[in-house]
Amino acid sequence: MNGVLVLNADNTALHTVSVKHAIGMLVREVAIVEEAQEGRLIGPYPWPLVLRLVRYVKTHFMYTRPPGWTKRGVLIRDRRTCTYCGQHATTVDHLLPQSRGGPNSWLNTIAACSPCNMRKADRTPREAGMELRFEPFVPTRAQLTAR
């Protein structure tokens, strides 16, 4: 196992940290050892495998919906990959074109390369005979910041 698992005060997993970071947390008394390697010590501390934070850390903000739709957010969500052909995406395409009342929303926009965007023009993907490689979705704040 690489790193030390850090649990929130309610025993939900948060992330992993290095052993050096874990010892620093023990020295600062922000965490306690929940599980350690038997017989191994680092100074006065047992070799930690799992730590639990002393105080609860709120994390719900990372999993809420992002503040709002943006072109940059769509490109990040789709990893700058064209949803039609898989090439590098440089623009955002509306599934239901704006000229037909399509909104700027997470579920109506996808990342696209310029050639695919021009080929589709002001039609829907079905009308243009183009298939989506994946469906658009509303990302969480964590999904947008993790990339």
C-alpha positions, -999 to +999 in steps of 0.1 A: +000+000+000+014+034-010+009+061+015-011+064+047-049+065+045-065+095+062-100+091+076-122+120+086-134+121+122-166+102+111-144+074+096-150+083+060-119+080+038-105+114+026-072+107+009-037+093+013-006+111+024+031+101+026+045+086+058+064+119+064+032+139+061+014+115+084+041+118+111+038+156+108+001+152+114+008+132+145+033+157+158+008+185+153-018+163+170-044+168+143-047+130+138-044+097+157-032+063+146-060+040+138-039+012+124-001+007+124+025-018+113+033-041+141+067-037+156+078-007+135+083+027+151+094+061+138+108+078+169+081+076+195+053+070+169+041+037+155+045+033+117+010+045+106-011+027+080-044+045+088-049+079+105-081+094+118-085+132+121-092+145+155-117+171+142-143+167+114-134+183+081-163+194+059-159+181+023-194+184+009-185+215-011-162+194-033-191+172-044-217+199-050-226+211-085-202+237-099-212+273-097-223+275-133-218+266-169-187+279-187-170+270-220-138+264-201-156+241-177-170+221-206-135+217-221-121+206-187-151+182-181-145+165-215-107+166-211-103+187-242-112+157-263-137+160-292-168+141-283-173+132-320-139+120-332-116+119-301-091+145-314-080+176-295-110+198-288-107+236-292-143+247-290-177+239-275-206+226-296-243+228-287-262+195-292-294+215-298-280+245-317-284+280-302-301+290-334-329+266-325-331+277-288-305+254-274-293+267-240-258+271-227-260+242-202-239+213-191-262+188-208-265+206-241-228+213-247-198+192-255-162+197-264-155+195-302-127+200-326-132+227-352-136+203-382-164+183-364-180+215-352-181+229-387-193+196-402-222+195-377-231+232-383-266+242-371-280+206-370-284+181-342-259+152-341-286+129-353-294+151-383-257+154-391-252+116-388-226+120-360-224+099-329-213+110-295-185+090-279-199+098-245-229+116-231-226+151-215-231+153-177-232+179-150-198+176-133-191+181-096-167+208-084-142+180-075-143+166-111-135+201-125-106+207-101-091+173-103-080+177-139 
